[in-house]
Amino acid sequence: MRKNLAIITTHPIQYQVPLFKALLKVNELKPYVFYGCDQGVNKKKIDKDFNKKFSWNISMLSGYKYFFSKSNNNYDDWFLSFPNISKQLHKINCNCILILGWNKIIYLQAIYYAIRKKIPLMLRCENNLNFNTNIFKKIFKKIFFRIFFSFFSKIFFIGKLNKSFYLHYGVKKSKLYSAPYFVDNNILYKKKKKK
């Protein structure tokens, strides 16, 4: 029986979309992507990174099921949320949730839903230990992350530094799975063929 996987992320990102499409080929999964905003596909919005109105020239929304939040927040805003996400997750009969961050309200909404409904919660982030913090922050993080990461049944790491980050905060190796960066090889192959 296929599991209805809800993927929670901020906005359509060109290097995440190939993953969403690839997950459709996994027989055991039926992915649904929940976006906090439409940055990157809405040509009317100014992208802060590019400082102009911008959208990717590749198909970002075809081939998989997705939902956009009606919130007007930017993708980098802590208050980015998805009003009524609980209703949407219930509607798709969500069996498991994958979140791609934890520093936005939209992620906290999904975590709360997963805990309340007792469904598996998974995480994939890009954090590492290459930062300078004072002793009080280090102590707080050591306590907070040990508790926080215990809510996840699986955690996907992107590389050695990311894996070290999780191990540092007490995540067991048995809970960690490799999920490095990825690209859509089909697009690269087509471009190479045209030359």
C-alpha positions as CSV (number, residue, x, y, z in Angstrom):
1,M,0.0,0.0,0.0
2,R,1.4,3.4,-1.0
3,K,2.1,6.0,1.7
4,N,1.0,9.5,1.2
5,L,4.1,11.6,1.8
6,A,3.7,15.3,2.5
7,I,6.8,17.3,1.8
8,I,7.0,20.7,3.5
9,T,9.2,23.4,2.0
10,T,9.4,27.2,1.6
11,H,9.1,27.6,-2.2
12,P,9.8,25.9,-5.5
13,I,13.6,25.5,-5.7
14,Q,15.3,24.3,-8.9
15,Y,17.5,21.8,-7.2
16,Q,14.6,20.3,-5.0
17,V,12.0,19.8,-7.8
18,P,13.9,16.9,-9.4
19,L,13.6,15.0,-6.1
20,F,9.9,15.6,-5.9
21,K,9.5,14.2,-9.4
22,A,11.8,11.3,-8.8
23,L,9.7,10.3,-5.7
24,L,6.8,9.7,-8.0
25,K,8.7,6.7,-9.4
26,V,8.9,5.1,-5.9
27,N,6.1,2.6,-5.8
28,E,5.6,2.8,-2.1
29,L,5.1,6.6,-2.1
30,K,2.7,9.1,-3.3
31,P,4.3,12.6,-2.7
32,Y,2.4,15.9,-2.2
33,V,4.5,19.1,-1.9
34,F,3.3,21.9,0.3
35,Y,4.9,25.3,-0.5
36,G,4.9,28.2,1.9
37,C,5.0,30.7,-1.1
38,D,5.3,30.9,-4.9
39,Q,8.7,32.6,-5.0
40,G,10.6,31.4,-8.1
41,V,7.5,30.6,-10.2
42,N,5.6,33.9,-9.7
43,K,7.1,36.3,-12.3
44,K,5.5,39.3,-10.5
45,K,7.5,38.8,-7.3
46,I,10.9,40.3,-6.7
47,D,13.5,37.7,-5.7
48,K,15.7,39.0,-2.9
49,D,18.7,36.9,-4.0
50,F,18.6,38.2,-7.5
51,N,17.1,41.7,-6.6
52,K,14.6,41.6,-9.5
53,K,11.5,39.9,-10.7
54,F,12.5,36.3,-11.5
55,S,11.3,32.8,-12.3
56,W,13.2,29.7,-13.4
57,N,13.1,28.8,-17.1
58,I,12.5,25.2,-16.4
59,S,9.2,23.4,-15.5
60,M,9.0,23.7,-11.8
61,L,5.4,22.6,-11.1
62,S,4.7,19.8,-13.7
63,G,4.7,16.1,-12.9
64,Y,3.8,16.1,-9.2
65,K,1.0,17.3,-6.9
66,Y,1.6,20.5,-5.0
67,F,-0.2,23.1,-2.9
68,F,0.6,26.8,-2.3
69,S,0.0,28.6,1.0
70,K,-2.3,31.6,0.8
71,S,0.1,33.4,3.1
72,N,1.8,36.5,1.6
73,N,5.1,36.1,3.4
74,N,8.5,35.8,1.7
75,Y,10.3,32.5,1.7
76,D,13.0,33.8,4.1
77,D,10.5,35.2,6.6
78,W,10.3,33.3,9.9
79,F,6.5,33.9,9.9
80,L,6.1,31.9,6.6
81,S,3.1,29.6,7.3
82,F,0.5,27.5,5.6
83,P,-3.0,28.4,7.0
84,N,-5.2,25.3,7.4
85,I,-2.3,22.9,6.6
86,S,-3.8,20.5,9.1
87,K,-7.0,20.2,7.0
88,Q,-5.0,19.7,3.8
89,L,-2.8,17.0,5.3
90,H,-5.9,15.3,6.6
91,K,-7.6,15.6,3.2
92,I,-4.7,13.7,1.5
93,N,-4.7,11.2,4.2
94,C,-1.1,11.9,5.0
95,N,0.9,8.9,6.3
96,C,4.3,10.5,6.8
97,I,5.9,14.0,6.6
98,L,9.2,15.2,5.3
99,I,10.2,18.7,6.3
100,L,13.1,20.5,4.6
101,G,13.9,22.9,7.4
102,W,12.8,23.9,10.9
103,N,13.3,27.7,11.0
104,K,9.8,28.7,9.8
105,I,6.3,28.5,11.2
106,I,5.3,26.3,8.3
107,Y,7.7,23.6,9.5
108,L,6.5,23.9,13.1
109,Q,2.9,23.4,11.9
110,A,3.9,20.2,10.1
111,I,5.8,18.9,13.2
112,Y,2.8,19.6,15.4
113,Y,0.5,17.8,13.1
114,A,2.8,14.8,12.8
115,I,3.2,14.5,16.6
116,R,-0.5,15.0,17.2
117,K,-1.5,12.3,14.6
118,K,1.4,10.0,15.6
119,I,2.7,9.7,12.0
120,P,6.4,9.4,11.0
121,L,8.3,12.6,10.7
122,M,11.5,12.9,8.6
123,L,14.0,15.8,8.2
124,R,16.4,16.9,5.5
125,C,18.4,20.1,6.2
126,E,21.8,21.6,5.3
127,N,23.1,22.7,8.7
128,N,26.7,22.1,9.9
129,L,29.0,22.9,12.9
130,N,31.0,25.6,11.1
131,F,29.8,28.6,13.1
132,N,30.9,30.6,16.1
133,T,28.5,30.8,19.0
134,N,29.0,31.8,22.7
135,I,29.0,29.2,25.5
136,F,25.3,29.9,26.4
137,K,24.1,29.3,22.9
138,K,26.2,26.1,22.7
139,I,24.6,24.7,25.9
140,F,21.1,25.7,24.8
141,K,21.6,24.1,21.4
142,K,23.0,20.9,22.9
143,I,19.9,20.5,25.0
144,F,17.3,21.7,22.5
145,F,18.6,19.7,19.5
146,R,18.8,16.5,21.4
147,I,15.1,16.8,22.3
148,F,14.1,18.2,18.9
149,F,15.8,15.5,16.8
150,S,14.2,12.8,18.9
151,F,10.8,13.6,17.2
152,F,12.1,12.4,13.8
153,S,12.1,8.7,12.7
154,K,14.6,9.4,9.9
155,I,17.0,12.2,9.2
156,F,18.7,12.6,5.8
157,F,22.1,14.2,5.6
158,I,23.6,15.9,2.6
159,G,27.3,15.3,3.3
160,K,30.0,14.7,5.9
161,L,29.6,18.1,7.6
162,N,25.9,17.8,7.8
163,K,26.2,14.2,9.2
164,S,28.7,15.5,11.8
165,F,26.2,18.1,12.9
166,Y,23.5,15.5,13.7
167,L,26.0,13.1,15.4
168,H,27.2,16.1,17.5
169,Y,23.7,16.6,18.8
170,G,23.2,12.9,19.7
171,V,21.4,11.5,16.7
172,K,22.0,7.8,16.4
173,K,23.7,6.6,13.2
174,S,20.8,4.1,12.7
175,K,18.5,7.1,12.2
176,L,20.7,8.8,9.6
177,Y,20.5,8.3,5.8
178,S,22.5,9.8,3.0
179,A,20.6,12.1,0.7
180,P,23.2,14.3,-1.1
181,Y,22.5,17.2,-3.4
182,F,21.0,16.2,-6.8
183,V,20.5,17.6,-10.3
184,D,18.1,16.6,-13.1
185,N,20.4,14.6,-15.4
186,N,17.8,14.6,-18.1
187,I,18.1,18.4,-18.5
188,L,21.9,18.3,-18.5
189,Y,21.9,15.5,-21.1
190,K,19.5,17.4,-23.4
191,K,21.7,20.5,-23.2
192,K,24.8,18.5,-23.9
193,K,23.1,16.9,-26.9
194,K,22.2,20.3,-28.4
195,K,25.8,21.5,-28.5
